[in-house]
C-alpha cells in the first residue's frame, strides 16, 4: 500500500477565499509548479468534479484526469480516474479556521507511477509536490500569484 505524504501551512485568509483559489483549477498553471494546462470536464454548481491536467515536472510528464469531492469550504479530496504514467494520485486539502482571518491548510497526497521507483524517491517527490503546492497556494491567496521561484 502506498504511503501518504502530508504537510500544512497557515494562510492569512478565510477558508472561503482559500477554497475559491483551490476550486479555480483552470488557473493552476499560473501558480502550481509543473501543471501546464487544466481542462474542467464536468462541474457541479461552481465547483469542478472532473478535470484533465497536463503535468511536466521533470522526470514525470503525464496527462491525467482527477475526480473531485467537495465538502463546502472545509475540505476537498480527489482521486485519479485515468492517466498514462501515473497509477495513483489521491489527495486532499483540509482547511481549519484559526481565527477570522487565518486558516490552517493541510495537504495530503499519495502518488504512484508505472515505472519502478524506490519508495524513498517517491516520498521525496511527493514531499516536493506537497510543499510546492502549499507555497504556491499561500502566495496566490495572499496576493503574490507567481509560481514559487519566479518573479
C-alpha positions in Angstrom: 0.0 0.0 0.0 1.3 3.4 -0.9 2.2 5.8 1.9 0.7 9.3 2.1 2.8 12.5 2.3 1.3 15.3 4.4 2.2 18.9 5.2 0.5 22.1 6.3 0.8 25.8 6.4 -1.1 28.8 7.7 -2.6 31.2 5.2 -3.8 34.8 6.1 -7.3 34.4 4.7 -10.7 32.9 5.5 -11.5 29.3 4.3 -13.9 30.5 1.6 -11.2 32.6 -0.1 -8.7 29.8 0.0 -11.2 27.2 -1.3 -12.1 29.6 -4.1 -8.5 29.5 -5.3 -8.3 25.7 -4.9 -11.5 25.3 -6.9 -10.3 27.5 -9.7 -8.5 24.6 -11.5 -8.1 26.5 -14.8 -5.8 29.0 -13.0 -3.4 26.3 -11.7 -0.9 26.7 -14.5 -0.4 30.3 -13.2 0.7 29.3 -9.7 1.1 25.5 -9.4 4.6 24.3 -10.4 4.6 21.6 -13.1 0.9 22.0 -14.2 1.0 23.3 -17.8 -2.8 23.1 -18.5 -6.1 22.2 -17.0 -9.4 21.5 -18.7 -12.5 21.2 -16.5 -14.6 18.3 -18.0 -17.5 18.4 -15.6 -18.8 20.8 -12.9 -21.4 20.7 -10.2 -22.5 24.3 -9.5 -19.4 26.4 -9.2 -17.1 23.5 -8.4 -15.3 21.2 -10.8 -15.8 17.5 -10.3 -13.8 16.1 -13.2 -10.7 17.7 -14.8 -7.9 16.9 -17.1 -4.4 18.0 -16.2 -1.2 18.2 -18.2 1.9 17.8 -16.0 5.5 18.5 -16.9 7.5 18.0 -13.7 11.0 17.0 -14.8 11.0 13.2 -14.9 7.3 12.9 -14.7 5.3 14.1 -17.7 1.7 13.0 -18.0 -1.9 13.8 -18.9 -4.3 12.7 -16.2 -7.9 13.1 -15.1 -8.9 13.6 -11.5 -12.4 13.4 -9.8 -13.1 15.8 -7.0 -15.3 15.6 -4.0 -16.0 19.0 -2.3 -17.1 19.4 1.3 -18.1 23.1 1.4 -15.2 25.3 2.4 -13.7 22.8 4.8 -12.1 20.1 2.5 -11.8 18.7 -0.9 -10.5 15.2 -1.9 -9.5 14.0 -5.3 -8.6 10.6 -6.9 -7.1 9.5 -10.2 -9.5 8.4 -12.9 -7.1 7.9 -15.8 -3.5 8.6 -16.7 -0.6 7.5 -18.8 2.3 7.3 -16.3 0.6 7.8 -13.0 -1.2 4.9 -11.4 -2.3 6.7 -8.2 -2.8 10.3 -7.4 -5.1 10.7 -4.4 -5.1 13.8 -2.3 -6.9 16.2 -0.1 -6.9 19.8 1.2 -8.4 20.3 4.7 -9.0 23.8 5.9 -9.4 24.8 9.6 -10.0 28.4 10.6 -7.7 29.6 13.3 -9.4 32.9 13.7 -11.5 35.3 11.5 -8.5 36.0 9.2 -6.2 33.0 9.4 -6.7 29.4 8.3 -4.6 26.3 8.7 -4.4 24.3 5.4 -3.3 20.7 5.4 -2.4 18.9 2.2 -2.0 15.2 1.8 -1.0 13.3 -1.3 -0.4 9.7 -2.4 1.3 9.2 -5.8 2.4 6.2 -7.7 3.8 5.7 -11.2 4.1 2.8 -13.6 7.9 3.0 -13.7 9.6 1.4 -10.7 10.9 3.9 -8.2 12.4 3.3 -4.8 9.9 4.2 -2.0 12.3 6.8 -0.7 12.4 8.6 -4.1 8.6 8.5 -4.3 8.2 10.0 -0.9 10.8 12.7 -1.7 8.9 13.6 -4.9 5.6 13.7 -3.0 7.1 16.0 -0.4 8.4 18.4 -3.1 4.9 18.4 -4.8 3.1 19.0 -1.5 5.4 21.7 -0.2 5.5 23.5 -3.6 1.7 23.3 -3.9 1.2 24.8 -0.4 3.7 27.6 -1.0 2.0 28.4 -4.4 -1.4 28.3 -2.8 -0.3 30.6 0.0 1.3 33.1 -2.4 -1.8 33.0 -4.7 -4.3 33.6 -1.9 -2.2 36.2 -0.1 -1.7 38.2 -3.2 1.6 37.1 -4.9 0.3 34.8 -7.6 3.6 34.0 -9.1 4.9 30.5 -9.2 7.4 29.7 -6.4 10.9 30.7 -7.5 9.6 33.1 -10.2 9.1 36.8 -10.3 
